[in-house]
Structure formats: C-alpha cells, structure tokens
C-alpha cells in the first residue's frame, strides 16, 4: 500500500510538472512551425462569404514561392507567384497569363506562411477549452487593449499533442467565416514552381509591362 501511495504521488507530481497553459502550447506550436518552415508547407481553407457562398483554397508555400488553388461555384483558378512574377490559370481555359507580381500581393494572400500565428500569444488570452489523447482545443479571446478589427474577437485553435503542429483554426472577421485545416509540412519545391508541361495544350500569354 505504501508503494502504491508513493507511485500515485509521483504520478500526480509528474502531471503537475508537465501541465501546460494555453499560452505555452501556442508558443511551442509557433516554434515548431518556425523550425519546419524551410521544408515548405501546405494548408487548406474554407471561406464563407456572404452572398458569394463558400470559397475553398489550398495554399502551398516553399521559400519565396507560393501556389494557391481556388475553387468556388463561379470560377476555379490556379495561381503561382515568386518574388516578381505571377502565373494565373483559369481551369478550362487555354491560356496561362503571366504578369508582374502586384505590390503587396504576397502579404495579401491568406495562409501562405507560418507568420499568421505569430500574433496570437500577444493579442489573445488563451485558455484550454478541452483536450483528449490526440489534441488540445484552445479558445483564444482578443485582449481588451487590442482594438484592431483585423484581429478576430475569437479564435478556436486545435493543436496536435504529439507534434505541437496546428490541426485547424476557426474564426470570423467582418462577416467572413474561415476554417483553416489540413496543415502539412514537407512539400517539394516543384509543387510551387510553374511548369508549362503540367498544362498541356495551354498557351502562356506574357502580359508583363
């Protein structure tokens, strides 16, 4: 009985030692994503826009290159960008349009790098809403001293326990609801590099100025 009591005390002590706050979990998640950023990443997002409906995106990032696949009820596109150029293909067409990259295009493209999570520790109060053997579900509430409407008032973030990598993030801002999910690290550079051989029968139209 004495041994059993000692074991129970040791177990509880270990549990307390390894207990983590929501802030600590997000901080470790951000560090994990930073460590793996050089491997390239991919993520999906479902964006619900009033009147327009749902737009689904799949974004790939590798170094300074990006690829975004966008699907909606009206149009489906594939866009590649690097430091200076942009290739845009509308599915079903016979042309890929090559243009100079618009200033600010990279920063305006949602979900293209791990930096989108960096502001969470400083801008939000983070609590653990629930957890199981696989993941934590974190509730993030915007701090009272943050009055920038670009920051959603609430975020729901799921983090995988084994890897400290994000599973999903859900938020609503300016009437637009977004769910980010299927975060994948480790993609080949070829995935974000435009290759005309991947578009047989399609002509590249150079509209650079």
Protein Blocks (a to p, Z undefined) as FASTA:
>chain_A
ZZmmmmmmmmmmmmmmmpccfklmmmmmmmmmmmmmmnopadddddddehklpadddddd
ehjbccdddddfkbccdddddfkbccdddehiabdcdddddehklmmpghiafklmmmmm
mmpccddfbdcfkbccddddddfklccfklcfbdcddddfklopafbdcddeehiacdde
hiaehiafklmpccfklmghiacddfbZZ
